[in-house]
C-alpha cells in the first residue's frame, strides 16, 4: 500500500513521487528533437524522437527492408541489391534530416556491415555520398543498446533481453536499471539460411549456439524480453491464434506454454494467408519459420515464466544513452501524460488539482494504481476538441493505442475505461467491449468509479474543485461526503448534483452533501 507521505498539493510544489516537470530543463530540451539511424542486416530505419523526452514520441519514422546482410554468410559480402537500397535510403534520410532542421543524425550499423569484407568500403561510400558517418558497433555494444531500449519502456525490467536481427542475435541481462552480462551469436535468420543439411542439422546448430549464450549470461531468468522485427511478427501471429483483442505489440505478454502452441500452429498454416491476415510484409514473413525455431530453443533452454515483447530496441537505446540520470529516473508514463496535458488540454495543470480533489475517495491504494489515477487525471481533457458525441470513444482509443511506455495492456484498458466514463455514464453496448475482457469485474468497477469521479470533479469548478468543496468517503456509514465551501454552494447546481449522484451509485454508497456553516 502506498504510504500517505505525499506532499500537500499546490501549483508551486513538487508532485511526488515523480518530481518536477523537466520540459524547461536544458537537458530535456536537448532531447526534444533527436534523430537516429539504425543500419541493420535486414532493415534500415530512421527515427526522429520528439516531445516528452523520457517517453519516446515519434516525430518521424521510416523503414526500408533493404536486406543488406542477405547471403553474407555464404559470400562474405553485402548483398548488392541491398547495398544499393540501403545507400538510397540513407541519402533520403540525410536530406530529410536537413529539411527537419535537426542536428547530426546518430547512425549505427550492426552485424552485416561489421562482418562484411566490403563493410569498410560501404562506410566510406555512405560518408562521401550522404555526409552520414556510420558507427559500426560490435555484438556486445549492440546488446547493451538494445537492453537500454528496453529500459526506456520498462524502467523496472528484470530478466534477459533477446534482440534478433538478420545476421545475429544478442542477449543481455537486465536488473536494477543496469545492463549486465552480454553475448552475441550468429543466429539471425539470414545466417541460418546458409546452414547446410536439413532440419535436424539446423536444430543442432541452433541448440549449440544457444547453449553458449546460456553459459555467458546464465540461467534462472524469469522474464524474456523480445526485441526485433521477427519476434514482433511471431507475437502478432500469437495474437491472431488467440483472437487477442488489443493489437498493440509493445508490452504484449505471452505464456511460454501457449507460445509453443502458437509455434506449432504457425508450422501448419499457409504463410501467405497469415501474412494477409496480419499485415506482415513478405520479407519479414519469410524469416518467421527460422526465427520460430530459435525461439523454441530459447524457451527450452532458459525456461522463462513470461515472455514480453518490446517495440523499443537499439534506436531507443541511443536516446537513453543521451539522457542524464535525472531524466532516466522519471516515470515514462507520467512524463508522456504531462506532455499530452501540456500540449492538448484546455487548462494545463488542472489534472494535478483534479487528482488532489478526488484522491480522498480512494484511501490508500497500491503504487501501481496510484500512478494510473494520476495518469488518468492528466489525460482527462486531452480529447476536448473531438466532437462531443465521440469524446468518450476518442479517449478510450487514444490511451489504448497510444505509443506510451511503462503501461501494460490491462493498464491501458483500465485507463481507457476510466477516461470513457469521464465523458459517458454507461459503457454498455460499446464497440470496445472485447477489450474489457482484459480486466476483472472488480477492475472494471474501479475504473468506472475513477472515471465518474473525474466526470464530477472536472465540471464542478473550472479553476480548482478543491476551492469549492472537499470530497471524502466514510466507511462506517458507507457514504460519499461532499463538504461545500460558500463558493461551492453556488457551483453545486443540478448537473453537478446528478454527476455526484452517479458517482455515489457507482461506489454503491450514499451521497451526502454538507453545506457551509
N, C-alpha and C positions, 0 to 999 in steps of 0.2 A: 504494500500500500504506500502511496506517496505521503511523505510527511508534510504537515502543514507549516512549512517554513518559507512559503512563497512570499516574496517581498510585497508590501502594500502596492496596490495598483495606482499608478499615476503616469501621466504622459512623460514626466521628466525622470522616471526611474527605470532601471534595467528591468527587463522582463525575464526573470529567471524561469527555468534553468537554461535558457537559450541565449542569453546575452543581448547586448545592444545591436541595433541594425548596423550592418557594415557597408551599406550602399555608398556612403560618403567617404569611407576609408580608402586611402590611396591604393592599398593592396588589393582591395576588391575592385576598384575602378580599373586597375591594370589588367584584370581578367575579364572585363566586360565584353571584349571582342578579341578572341584568341582563335587563330586558325592553325589546324594541324593536318598533315597528310600522312597516311599510312600506306606504304607500298608493300603489299603482301604477295604471297605466291599465287593467290587466286584473284584477289581484288585490289584495286587502287581506289582509295577513298579520301575525300577532303571533307573536313567538318570545321565549321566556324561556330564556336560557342559564344553565347551572348546572354546578358541578363543577370540572373541570380547566380553569382559566382560559385557558390557552394553546390548548387544543383544544376547540372548541365542543361542549358537551354540551347536548342539547335537553331541558330540563325540561318545556317546553310548546311546541307548535307548531300553529297553526290558521290555515287559509286560506279565504277566501271569494272565489270568482271573480265579483266584482261587475260588471266591465265598465264601470267608471266613465268610461273615455275612448272608449267606443264612439260613433261618429258625430261625434266632436269636430271633425274637420277640416271637416265639412260644416256643422254647426250653430254651432260656436264655444262650445258649452255642454256641461256634463257630462251624460252620459246619465241621464235622470230616474230610470229604474228602478235603474240602477247607483248613483246617488247615494243612493237610499233604502236599498239593500242595504249600501252602504259605511257609512252612518251607523249602521244597526242593528248591523253587525259591530263598529264602534268603541265603541258603547255596551256591548256584551258584553265587549269586551276590557278596557275600563276597570274593569268590575265584577270580571272575573277577576283583574286585577292587584291589586285591593284584597283579594280573597279569598286570594291567594298572599302577601300582605303584602310585596310588593316595592316598591322606590322608584318614583318617577315614570317612566312609560313614555317612552322616547325615540321620537318619532313623526316620520317624514319622508314627504313627499308629492312625487311626481315629475311627469312630463310633463303628465298630464291636469289636475291641479289648478293647475299653474303657467301653463298655456296657456288654460284655460277662462275665459270672461268672468265666469262665476259662481264661479270658484275662490275669490276672497277671501270671498264670502258663505258658501261651504261651510266654509271655515276657521273663520269666526266661529260658524257653527251648531254645528260639532263641538265647539268650546271651550265654548259655552254649555250644550250638552246632555250632554256627556260629561266635561268638565273636561280633555280632552286638547288639547294645543297642537300643531298641525301645523307643522312646519318645512318650508317649500316650498324645495326646492333646485333650482338650475339644472342644465343638462346637464353642465357641466364638473365640478360637485361630485358629481353622480350617477356620472360616470365614475370620479372619484377614489375614492369609497366602494366602488364595485364592484371596482375594482382592489385596494383594501385587503382586501376579502373574499377575493379570490384569494390574497393573501399569507398569510391565515390558514391556508389549506390547502396552499399551495405557497410556503414562505419563500424558495425559490431560483428562483421563476418568472422567466422571461426571455422576453419576446415582447410580444404585443399582446392585450389583453382586449377582448372584444366583448360588451356587455350589451344584449340586445334586450328591450324592453318592449312594451306595447300600442301606444303612440303615438310612441316614439322609440327610437333605437339609439345607444349611446355606445361610443367606442373610447378606450383609454388604453394607453400604453406602460409596460411594467414591466421593471425591470432593477436588479440590485444592491439589492433590497429597497426600491426607491423607485418612486414613480409619476411618469412623465414627461409627455410631451405628451398632451393630451386633446382630444377633439372629439365633437360631438353631431350627430345628423341626424334627419329626420322619417321614418325607415324602419321604424317599428313597424307590425305588420300592420293594426291598426285604421286607421292613417293611409293605408296603401297601398290599403285597400278603397275609398277615396274618389278614387283616381286615375282620371281619365277615359280612355276608349279601351280597347283590347284588350291582349293580352299584349305585343305589340310596344312599345306606348307605356309600359306598366308596366316592362318591362325597361330601356328607355331612361331612365326616371325613376330607377330603382334605380342604374343604372350611373353616371349623372350625380352622384348624391349620394355614392356610394362613391368616385368619383374625388376629390371634395372632401375626404372623410375621409382618403384616402391622402396628399393634399397636406399635410394638417395633421399627421399622425402619422408619415409616411414609410413607405417600403417596406423590404424586406430582413429582415423579422422571421421567424425560423424556426418559431415556435410561435404558434398562435392559441388563446386560452383563451375558451371559450364560456360565457357566464353568461345565464341566463334560461330560463323555462319552455318557450318554443317550441324553443329549442336542445335542451333535455333531451328533449323529445318526439321530435325528429328522431334524437337519439342512441339513444333506446330503439328506434326503428324500424330503425336500423342494426344494433343487437343482434339484432333479430328476423330480418332478412335474412341475417345471418351465422351465425345459430344460436349466438350467443356464450353461453358457459356461466355467466358471473357477472353477474347483473343488478344491479350497483351502478353508478350513473351517475357518481358523483364519481370523478375521475381516469380515466374511460374515455377511451382514446386511439384516435384514428382516423387512418388514412392518407387524405390528400386524394383520391387516385385512387379508392379504394374507397368513400369517402363520396359522391363524384359518382355512382358506380354505384347507391348507395342512393337518391339523389335521383331518378334515372331510374326506379328500381324503384317508388318510392312513387307517382310520377305515373301508373303503370299499375295501381295496386291499388284495391280497394274500400276507401275510407277507413273506412266503418263496420265492416268486418271487421277492419281493422288496429286500430281503436280497441278492439274487443272483445278482441283477442289481447294487446294491450299494456297494457290497463287505463288508457288515456289518456282524460281527460274529453272530452266532446263539444265544450265551449267551446274547449279547447286544440287539439283536432284540427282544428277549423275554420280555425285560423290557420296550420297547418303548411304548406300549399301556398305561401302568400305568404312565410313565413319561409324556405322552401326556395329560392325564387327569390333572396332576399337572400344566403343562404349560398353559393349557386353563384357569384354575382358577387364575393363576398368572397374565395373561393378563387381565382378567375380573376385578381383584381387583386393580392392580397397573396402568392400562391404560397407558402403555408406548407408546411413539410415535415411538420408534425404538428399535429393539431387535438385539443385536450384539453377535456373537459367539467368545469366546476366547479359543484358544488352550492352553493358559497358565493358571496354577492354583497353587495348593499347592507347587509343585516342584519348579516352577519358583519363587514362593513367598519366598521359602527358600533361593534361590540365591539372591533375592532382599534384604533379611534380612542381608546378608553378605556384601552388597555394602555400601561403605562410601557415604555420602551425595553428594560429588562432582561427584561421578560416577552416582548416581541416576539422577542427573540433566542433564546428557548428552542425546542427541537425539539418540535413539536406531538405527534408520535407518542410520544416518550418521556414527555412530561408526561401524556398520556392513559393510558399503561400504568402509570405511577406511581400515578395516581389510582385505576385499577382495582385494583392490588395493595393500595393503602391501604384500600380500602373493601370488597373482595371476597375477599381471600385469608385463609388461616388464620394465616399468620405474616408480616405486613407487614415488609419489609426483607430477607426471605430471598432474594428474587430477585437482589439485589446479591451476596450471598455465593455463591449458586449460580453466577452468571456468573464470579466470580473463580475458582471451583473448576474449571470446565470450560474456561475460556479457554485454558490452555496446550496443549490438544489441537489447537487450530486455527492456532497460529502467527500470522503477520501476515496480516491479511485487509483487504479494502477498507473504507473508512469506511461504505459503504452496507451491507455485510454485517455489520459490527461493530454498527451500531445495531439491525439486525434480531435479532442474537443477544441484545442487551440487552433489547429489547422482549419477546422470547420468554421470557426468564428472569423478567421482571416479571409476565408473564401466566400462567406455567406452572401456578399453583394457583388461578386465579380462578373455575374452574367446579367446585370441590370439592364443593359442595352438590348437584350433579347426581347422579342415580342412577349408581352405578359402571358399569353396562352402557352408559351413554350419555355418559360424560365425554369420551371421545375425539371423538365427534361434536359434542358441545356446544362443545368447544374450537375445532374447525375452523369450525363455524357462527358462533361469536361473532366471531372475528377476521376472517373473510372478509366478513361482513355488517355489522360494527360501523361506527358513524359515526365513523371515525378519519380524521384528516388526514395529509398527507405520507406516503401509503402507496399505491404503485401497485398495480394488480391482480395482477401476478405476485408482488409482495412480500406481498400479502395471502395468496395461496395458499402461498407459502413459509412464512410464519408459521403458517398453518393446518396444513400438513403436519408441521411440527416439533412443534406442540402436539398433533396427533393421535398422533404417536409418543411423546409424553411419557406417554401412557396406554395405548398399544397397540403391540405389536411389528410387526404387519403391517397394511398398508393395502389388501391385495388384496381385491377384491370390494366395496370401499367405494362407497356411493352418490355419493360426491364425485369419482369417477374422471374425469368430463368436465372438471372444473376443473383436474385435474392436467396437462392439455394446455397450460396457460399456462406451464409450466416445462419446461426441458430435462431429459433423463435425469440429467445431472450435478447440476443444481439440486435435483432430487427427492432424489438421494442425499445431498447436503449437508444438506438439510432433515431427512432421516431421521436422519443422524448427530447433528445438533444435538438432535433430539427424544430420541434414545436416551441421549445424554449427560445431558440433563436428567432423564430417567427414572431413571437410575442415581444421579445426584447428589442428587436430591430426596429419595430414601428412604435413602440411605447414612447420613446423620446429620441428625437433626431440627434441631439447633441450628446447626451450621456444618460442612459437609463438609470444609472446609479444616483443621479441627482433627483430623479423622480420617485424613486422607491427602492426598497430593499426586499429581495426575494429570499425565502428560506423554506426548509422542509422540517416539519415537526413529526418525528417518527412516532411519538406517543399517541398523537391524535390522527396520524396519517393525513396531515393537511399541508397544503402549499399555502404559505403565508406571504402576502404582499403588503408591506408596510409603506404607505404612501407618504410623501412629503407634501407640503402645501402646493408646490408646483405640480407634483404628480397627481394630486386630486383633480386638477383641471385637465390633465392629459388622459386620465383614465376614462375614455369615452366608450361608446358601445362596441366599437370594433376591437379596441384593446380588451374590453371585458370578455368578448367572445373568444378571443385568442387565448386569454388567460384560462378560461373555462376549458378550452380544447386541450391545453397543456395539462391541466389537472386531470382530465379524463384519460389522457394517455398514461399518466402516472397512477391512475386508479386511486386518486386522492381527492380530498375535499378542498375546494378553493376557498380561501379566507382572505378578505381584504380588510386591512386595518387603516382607518382614516387618521389623518394627523390630529393630535390632541388639541 
